């Protein structure tokens, strides 16, 4: 669904380029650094390696799709195709649309009054508002928000299911459905509260990725790599990684070389899992 929606969103590129006078004209409003793939710090690459890449191993929505597949062969094929769409298509499309939005701001396509109220995350919707005809604007914005909502409802269902069925073991209860529904409502309200507290979508996404990776990456790797994974090792790594990230985030402790808190959190989680696993094998 997300990839189909992004394919529709890609249809706005020709309209944006036409409004700007073509790509060559758009480049006049962009700095040279924005046109270079090497314009990224080593520390940023390390942070992305620890936070974004591991999410492909632990994302709850990904496992939903795996279990929904008819066979292991179909699951592998879908995973491979989704990876191709995710990178490079979706990744570069988002960046390219952001560059066009910046050019639209600088060229005056977007009125000054709206520019004063805009931020990094509202730039692209504002550009679409002024470069697309009304019918196409409605279709593309619908696809834009459907991609967001499809991911949000998948995360809500997965989270409520995990808590009500795995933690509280309500799967055999007569009121299991009501429990899941109430849990979905509670988690949804908490998610809205967190979103209001952290208004930046990118910051909130990286923060959520950090908590997921710090707490879940080590246990998943242990399950995949060890013949007899230790339950104690998994729990210890989850607690250590999540607690480390939480303490660093709350205290605002700044790590050297502009590293993100997920780097030491995941490192400690992996190390502790390995140590407890080895101690369990000796016993």
C-alpha positions in Angstrom: 0.0 0.0 0.0 2.8 2.4 1.0 4.7 1.8 -2.2 1.6 2.2 -4.4 0.8 5.5 -2.6 4.3 6.7 -3.2 4.0 5.8 -6.8 1.0 8.2 -7.0 2.9 10.9 -5.1 5.7 10.6 -7.7 3.2 11.9 -10.2 3.6 15.4 -8.8 7.3 15.6 -10.0 6.4 16.7 -13.6 4.1 19.4 -12.3 6.7 20.8 -9.9 9.4 20.8 -12.6 7.1 22.5 -15.0 6.2 25.2 -12.5 9.9 25.8 -11.8 10.9 25.9 -15.4 12.7 22.5 -15.5 15.4 20.9 -13.5 18.1 23.2 -14.7 16.1 26.2 -13.5 15.4 24.5 -10.2 19.1 23.9 -9.5 19.7 27.6 -9.5 17.9 27.8 -6.2 19.8 24.9 -4.6 23.2 25.0 -3.0 26.0 22.9 -4.4 26.0 20.7 -1.3 22.4 19.6 -1.9 23.4 18.1 -5.3 26.2 15.9 -3.8 25.7 12.4 -2.4 28.9 12.8 -0.4 27.4 15.7 1.6 27.0 13.7 4.8 29.0 13.4 8.0 30.6 10.1 9.0 28.9 10.4 12.4 25.5 10.7 10.6 26.2 7.5 8.6 27.1 5.7 11.8 23.9 6.9 13.5 21.9 5.8 10.5 23.6 2.4 10.5 22.6 1.9 14.1 19.1 3.2 13.9 17.6 2.9 10.4 19.2 -0.3 8.9 18.4 -2.5 11.9 14.7 -1.5 11.7 14.4 -3.8 8.7 15.0 -6.7 11.1 12.6 -5.8 13.8 9.8 -3.6 12.3 6.5 -5.0 13.5 4.7 -4.1 10.3 7.2 -6.1 8.3 6.6 -9.3 10.4 2.8 -8.7 9.9 3.4 -9.0 6.2 5.6 -12.0 6.5 3.0 -13.9 8.5 0.3 -12.9 6.1 2.2 -14.4 3.1 1.0 -17.8 1.8 4.5 -19.3 1.8 8.1 -18.6 2.7 8.9 -18.2 -1.0 6.3 -15.4 -1.4 7.5 -13.8 1.8 11.1 -13.7 0.5 10.0 -12.3 -2.9 7.8 -9.6 -1.3 10.7 -8.7 1.1 13.1 -8.3 -1.9 10.7 -6.3 -4.0 9.8 -4.0 -1.0 13.5 -3.4 -0.4 14.0 -2.3 -4.0 11.1 0.1 -3.7 12.3 1.4 -0.4 15.7 2.1 -1.7 16.4 3.7 -4.0 13.0 4.7 -5.2 11.2 5.9 -2.1 14.3 7.3 -0.4 15.5 9.4 -3.3 11.9 10.4 -4.2 11.4 12.0 -0.8 14.7 13.8 -1.0 14.0 15.0 -4.5 10.6 16.3 -3.6 12.1 18.2 -0.7 14.7 19.8 -3.0 11.9 20.9 -5.4 10.0 22.3 -2.4 13.0 24.3 -1.4 13.4 25.6 -5.0 9.7 26.5 -5.0 10.1 28.6 -1.8 13.1 30.4 -3.2 11.6 31.1 -6.6 8.5 32.7 -5.1 6.0 30.1 -6.3 4.7 29.9 -2.7 3.4 33.2 -1.4 5.5 35.0 1.3 2.7 34.9 3.8 2.6 31.0 3.7 6.4 30.8 3.6 6.5 32.6 7.0 4.3 30.0 8.6 6.0 27.0 7.0 8.6 24.6 8.4 10.7 21.7 6.9 7.8 19.2 7.1 5.1 21.4 5.6 7.2 22.6 2.7 6.2 19.8 0.3 2.5 19.9 0.9 2.6 23.7 0.4 4.5 23.2 -2.9 1.9 20.6 -4.1 -0.9 23.1 -3.2 0.5 25.6 -5.7 1.8 23.5 -8.5 -0.9 20.9 -8.9 -4.4 21.3 -10.5 -7.2 20.7 -8.0 -8.1 17.2 -9.1 -4.5 15.9 -9.1 -3.9 17.7 -5.7 -6.8 15.8 -4.1 -5.6 12.4 -5.5 -2.0 12.9 -4.5 -2.7 14.2 -1.1 -5.1 11.3 -0.5 -2.3 8.9 -1.5 0.2 10.9 0.7 -2.0 10.5 3.8 -3.1 7.0 3.1 0.5 5.9 3.2 0.8 7.5 6.7 -2.5 6.0 7.9 -1.7 2.5 6.6 1.5 2.4 8.6 -0.1 3.9 11.7 -3.0 1.4 11.9 -0.5 -1.5 11.3 1.6 -0.3 14.2 -1.5 0.2 16.4 -2.8 -3.3 15.8 0.6 -4.9 16.3 1.3 -3.0 19.5 -2.2 -3.7 21.0 -1.9 -7.3 20.0 1.5 -7.7 21.5 0.5 -6.1 24.8 -2.9 -7.8 25.3 -2.0 -11.3 23.9 1.7 -11.7 24.7 2.1 -9.8 27.9 -1.3 -10.3 29.6 -2.3 -13.5 27.7 -5.8 -12.5 26.9 -5.9 -14.7 23.8 -8.0 -17.4 25.5 -10.3 -15.0 27.3 -13.9 -14.5 26.3 -13.4 -10.7 26.3 -10.2 -10.9 24.2 -11.6 -8.8 21.4 -12.8 -6.0 23.8 -9.4 -6.0 25.5 -7.6 -5.6 22.2 -10.0 -2.8 21.2 -9.5 -0.9 24.5 -5.8 -1.4 24.3 -5.8 0.0 20.8 -7.7 3.1 22.0 -5.3 3.6 24.9 -2.1 3.2 22.8 -3.6 5.6 20.2 -4.2 8.3 22.8 -0.7 7.9 24.1 0.7 8.1 20.6 -1.2 11.3 20.0 0.2 12.7 23.3 3.7 11.8 22.3 3.3 13.3 18.8 2.1 16.6 20.3 5.0 16.6 22.7 7.5 15.9 19.9 6.1 17.8 16.9 9.0 17.0 14.5 8.1 13.9 12.5 11.7 13.1 11.7 12.8 13.5 15.3 9.9 11.3 16.5 10.6 8.7 13.9 14.3 8.4 14.8 13.4 8.3 18.5 11.0 5.5 18.0 13.5 3.7 15.8 16.1 4.1 18.5 13.9 2.5 21.2 12.9 -0.3 19.0 16.4 -1.1 17.8 17.9 -0.8 21.3 15.5 -3.2 22.8 14.7 -5.7 20.1 17.6 -6.0 17.7 19.8 -8.1 20.0 17.1 -10.6 20.9 16.1 -11.0 17.2 19.7 -11.6 16.2 20.1 -14.1 19.1 17.0 -16.0 17.9 18.4 -16.1 14.3 22.0 -16.9 15.1 22.1 -19.2 18.2 20.9 -22.8 18.0 19.5 -22.5 21.6 18.8 -18.8 22.3 18.7 -18.0 26.0 15.6 -16.4 27.3 17.6 -14.7 30.1 20.0 -13.2 27.5 17.1 -11.8 25.4 15.4 -10.2 28.5 18.7 -8.8 29.8 19.6 -7.3 26.4 16.2 -5.7 26.0 16.3 -4.1 29.5 19.9 -2.9 29.1 19.4 -1.4 25.6 16.1 0.3 26.4 17.3 1.6 29.8 20.5 3.0 28.4 18.7 4.9 25.6 16.1 6.2 28.0 18.7 7.5 30.5 20.7 9.2 27.7 17.6 10.8 26.2 16.2 12.0 29.6 19.6 13.4 30.8 20.4 15.0 27.4 23.9 13.6 27.7 25.9 14.5 24.6 28.1 11.8 23.2 31.4 12.5 21.4 31.6 12.8 17.6 27.9 13.7 17.5 26.9 10.1 17.9 23.3 9.3 18.7 22.2 7.6 22.0 21.2 4.5 20.0 24.9 3.7 19.3 26.0 2.9 22.9 22.5 1.5 23.7 22.5 -1.1 21.0 26.2 -1.9 21.6 25.6 -2.6 25.2 22.5 -4.6 24.4 24.4 -6.8 22.0 27.4 -7.2 24.4 25.1 -8.2 27.3 23.2 -10.7 25.2 26.4 -12.3 24.1 27.8 -12.5 27.6 24.6 -14.0 29.2 24.3 -16.4 26.3 27.8 -17.7 26.8 27.4 -17.9 30.6 24.2 -19.9 30.1 26.0 -22.4 27.7 28.8 -22.9 30.3 26.2 -23.8 33.0 
